[in-house]
Amino acid sequence: MITYAVYTDLGNREVNEDSVRVFEDGGRYCFVLCDGLGGHGLGDVASSIATEHICDSLRVAENLENFGGRALDSAQEMLLEEQVTRHATSKMKTTAVILAIDEKNAYITYIGDSRAYCFRRNKVKFRTLDHSIPQMLVIAGEIKETAIRHHPDRNIVLRALGVEWEEPMYEALEGVSLRKCQAFLLCSDGFWELIEEREMCELLKKSRTVEEWLDSMAAVVKENGRGMEMDNNSAIAIWC
């Protein structure tokens, strides 16, 4: 049985460039979170278009194993066409993270620094690796994982939809059996920057429902962001 909860918050910004959506079709689920890029540009439009298009793609998907990649390829084409129509070349960009679930497996596809976490036994089983400068520095061994949240270049995204590419820049992870997963969390950088993995796990262990888990995490994000110029922050929590 799949249960889920959705959260999005404006933060201290004038426009919410985050978009979240859940779509179910015949027992299959598509969870999508996009974080638009561009500040005062058209990031909110880009994230909205991509989120809606990706979810709608589930209707015609024969299987979910390669669904995420096909959906992002299609969303990329749509965004580039919309940029031309609106005379907004390179101004409509967005990150994207997709969790597609069928009866047995979960499939994660992503681009940018919006994350997907997988939990098992109240611990982080794995998370996606950001397409960002701090993440590259971690991989190179130049900084520690804990330094990502406070790195001066943490908001520089190296890959996104809406940017011309010669070959796809997203990553599609291998499917994971639902029997090996307790929960998933999709979240924008405005969310994960203000809550540590340790807190996610502690709150997961204490929560009785997925709604309680997401509400408690959102409360930590708001408390830790108090007095700061908070970014949009959004998340989708899923229990298997």
C-alpha positions in Angstrom: 0.0 0.0 0.0 1.3 3.4 -1.0 0.5 6.5 1.1 1.9 10.0 0.5 1.8 13.6 1.5 2.7 16.8 -0.5 4.2 20.1 0.8 5.3 23.3 -0.8 6.0 26.7 0.7 6.9 30.1 -0.7 9.5 30.8 1.8 10.5 34.5 1.7 10.4 34.8 -2.1 7.8 36.6 -4.2 7.2 33.7 -6.5 7.1 30.0 -5.8 9.2 28.4 -8.6 8.8 24.9 -7.1 6.1 22.6 -8.6 5.0 19.3 -7.1 2.5 16.8 -8.5 1.3 13.2 -8.0 -0.5 11.2 -10.6 -1.9 7.7 -10.3 -2.9 5.5 -13.2 -4.1 1.9 -12.8 -2.1 1.3 -9.6 1.0 3.0 -11.0 2.3 6.2 -9.4 4.3 9.1 -10.7 5.7 11.6 -8.1 7.4 14.7 -9.6 9.1 17.6 -8.0 10.6 20.4 -10.1 12.5 23.6 -8.9 12.5 26.3 -11.5 15.7 28.3 -12.1 16.1 31.9 -13.1 15.1 34.1 -10.2 12.9 36.7 -11.8 12.8 34.8 -15.1 10.4 32.1 -16.0 11.5 29.4 -13.6 8.0 29.0 -12.2 6.6 28.5 -15.7 9.3 26.0 -16.6 8.8 23.9 -13.4 5.0 23.9 -13.9 5.2 22.8 -17.5 7.7 20.1 -16.8 5.8 18.7 -13.8 2.5 18.5 -15.6 4.0 17.0 -18.7 6.0 14.3 -16.9 2.9 13.2 -14.9 0.7 13.1 -18.0 3.3 10.9 -19.7 2.4 8.1 -17.3 -0.9 7.7 -19.2 0.9 6.3 -22.3 3.8 4.6 -20.6 3.9 0.8 -21.3 6.3 0.1 -18.5 8.1 2.2 -15.9 11.6 0.9 -16.2 12.6 3.6 -18.8 9.7 5.9 -18.1 11.6 8.7 -16.3 14.2 9.1 -19.1 11.5 9.2 -21.8 9.4 11.7 -19.8 12.4 14.0 -19.3 13.4 13.8 -22.9 9.9 14.9 -23.9 9.8 17.6 -21.3 13.1 19.0 -22.5 11.8 19.3 -26.0 8.6 21.0 -24.8 10.6 23.5 -22.7 12.9 24.4 -25.6 9.9 24.9 -27.9 8.2 27.1 -25.3 11.4 29.2 -24.9 11.2 30.0 -28.7 7.5 30.8 -28.5 8.0 33.1 -25.5 11.3 34.6 -26.8 12.9 33.4 -23.6 15.8 31.4 -24.7 17.7 29.9 -21.7 15.3 31.7 -19.2 13.0 28.7 -18.7 15.0 26.1 -16.8 14.2 23.7 -14.0 15.5 20.8 -12.0 13.4 17.6 -11.9 13.2 14.5 -9.8 10.8 11.7 -10.6 9.8 8.7 -8.6 7.8 6.1 -10.6 6.3 3.2 -8.8 4.6 0.0 -10.0 3.4 -3.0 -8.1 6.9 -4.2 -7.4 9.6 -1.6 -8.0 10.5 2.1 -7.7 12.4 4.0 -10.4 14.1 7.3 -9.8 15.3 9.7 -12.6 16.6 13.2 -11.9 18.5 16.2 -13.2 19.8 19.1 -11.0 19.9 19.4 -7.2 16.4 18.4 -6.2 16.9 15.2 -4.3 15.3 11.8 -3.9 16.0 9.9 -0.7 15.2 6.2 0.0 14.8 5.0 3.6 15.0 1.5 5.1 14.7 0.7 8.8 14.6 4.4 9.6 17.9 5.0 7.9 18.9 6.6 4.6 19.5 3.7 2.2 20.6 6.0 -0.6 20.1 9.5 -2.0 20.6 11.0 -5.4 23.9 12.9 -6.0 23.4 16.6 -6.8 24.4 18.0 -10.2 26.1 20.9 -8.4 29.6 22.3 -7.7 29.7 21.2 -4.0 28.7 17.7 -4.9 31.4 17.5 -7.5 33.9 18.7 -4.9 32.7 15.9 -2.5 33.2 13.3 -5.2 36.7 14.7 -5.9 37.5 14.4 -2.2 38.1 18.2 -1.8 35.3 18.8 0.7 33.2 16.7 3.1 29.6 15.8 2.5 28.6 17.9 5.5 30.0 21.0 3.8 27.5 20.9 0.9 24.7 22.8 2.8 26.9 25.8 3.6 29.1 25.9 0.5 29.1 29.4 -1.2 28.4 27.8 -4.6 25.7 25.5 -3.3 23.0 27.1 -5.5 24.9 26.7 -8.8 23.3 23.9 -10.7 25.3 22.2 -13.4 22.5 20.4 -15.2 18.9 21.4 -15.8 16.0 21.0 -18.2 15.7 23.9 -20.6 19.4 24.0 -21.4 20.5 22.8 -24.9 22.3 19.5 -24.7 23.9 17.1 -27.3 23.0 14.1 -25.1 20.7 13.7 -22.1 22.1 15.1 -18.9 19.7 13.4 -16.5 20.5 10.2 -14.5 18.2 7.2 -14.3 18.9 4.9 -11.3 18.3 1.2 -11.4 15.0 0.1 -10.1 14.7 -0.9 -6.5 12.4 -3.4 -5.0 9.6 -1.9 -2.9 10.2 -4.7 -0.4 13.5 -3.2 0.4 12.2 0.3 0.9 10.4 1.8 3.8 9.9 5.3 2.5 11.0 7.9 -0.1 11.4 11.7 0.1 11.6 14.0 -2.9 12.6 17.5 -2.0 14.0 20.8 -3.5 17.2 22.3 -2.3 15.3 24.9 -0.2 14.0 21.9 1.8 17.0 19.6 2.3 19.4 22.5 3.0 17.5 23.2 6.2 17.1 19.7 7.6 19.9 17.1 8.1 19.5 13.4 7.2 19.8 12.6 10.9 16.7 14.6 11.7 14.8 13.0 8.7 15.5 9.6 10.1 14.6 10.5 13.7 11.3 12.0 12.7 10.5 9.0 10.4 11.0 6.6 13.4 8.7 8.7 15.6 5.9 9.3 13.0 2.7 7.3 12.8 1.7 8.4 9.4 3.3 9.8 6.3 1.5 13.1 6.8 2.9 13.4 10.4 6.4 12.7 9.0 6.3 15.4 6.4 4.7 17.9 8.7 7.4 17.4 11.3 10.1 17.8 8.8 8.6 20.9 7.4 8.4 22.3 10.9 12.2 21.8 11.3 12.8 23.5 7.9 10.8 26.5 8.9 12.4 26.7 12.3 16.0 26.4 10.9 15.1 29.0 8.3 13.8 31.5 10.7 15.5 34.9 10.2 17.0 33.8 6.9 16.1 34.7 3.3 14.3 31.4 2.8 14.1 29.9 -0.6 10.9 28.1 -1.8 10.9 24.7 -0.1 8.9 21.7 -1.2 8.7 18.0 -0.6 6.8 14.8 -1.4 6.9 12.0 1.2 6.0 8.5 0.3 5.5 5.4 2.5 5.6 1.9 1.0 
